[in-house]
Structures are given as C-alpha cells and as structure tokens.
Amino acid sequence: MRTNGLTTLDWKILALLQENSRITVSEIASQLSRSRSNISEHFEKLQEMGVIDQFSIVANEEKLGIGISAFVRLQAESKDHRQIINQLCEKPELAECHVLTGSELVILRVVAVNMAHLRNFVDQLTEYGSTQTDIIFSTVKRQLQLTPDLKENINQHK
C-alpha cells in the first residue's frame, strides 16, 4: 500500500532509521529480509523525494549546561514579519520557531543557561512586540514516531 508515494517498505525503513540513524543498509536489509540493493534503492528514493530531510543528532541539552527551555509567544507590532522572523532565527538561543495564525506571530522554543539568561533573551524580544513566556518543566514526547498506526491514520484521513 502507498501513502504519499511511500510503500509499506519505505515506512519500515524510516522507522528503523528513526530508531537508529546510524543503522547500516546491510542491517536494515537483514531486519526486513530484503536485499541490500533493494534497501539502497528505497533509501535513495526517500532522499530524492525529500522525505529524508536530514540526518542529525539529538543533543542532551541538560548535559550541555542548558538548564531552561521555554516557549515564548510573540505578538508582533510591526507588519514586516519576514524581517522579524529572519532576525529571530539568527539568535543562538532559538531552538524552534513556528509561525502561527491568529493574533500572535510566532511561538518560539528557546533555551537558556539560567533564569537571568532567559530574562535577557525575552527582554530583547520586546523590541518586536509583546511576549508571553512559559517555562517547560519536562518534555514527554519530542518526535513524531513513524509507525504503521501513523501510516493507517494518514490513509484514513485522505
């Protein structure tokens, strides 16, 4: 069965890569009882289609000395939203930036070493408009899991 041009095998490959991005093509082939060349073809197709956007690591922010993570909502006063977003994206404390519908321009996930660092960052944002900050106590789920259930839900809602 295909979902957005993806086969069931593609979804299985993605799930294995998500679980361990360092897994080799040979290991994937072995786990899925396929030939190495077959897996390589699917892997290349996933990259060409842009389904695999990048390979990256997930760093432990706490072990890097980053003690605080927060969501900051920004309601911009200026109409030059692109310029504001470009300037925000240059800030090293910015982990995520999501453009919103409604009255707020963006919601940001920012990181800071301590409360003084966070306060300084948020104070800098006031030049763009008003802010509201929520400190994250813990993150329960961080990543979309590529599972057969997700594939089925996508198919049901098309």
Secondary structure, 3 states (H helix, E strand, C coil): CCECCECHHHHHHHHHHHHCCCCCHHHHHHHCCCCHHHHHHHHHHHHHCCCCCCCCCCCCCHHHCCCEEEEEEEEECCCCHHHHHHHHHCCCCEEEEEECCCCCCEEEEEEECCHHHHHHHHHHHCCCEEEEEEECCCCCCCCCCCCHHHHHHHHHCC
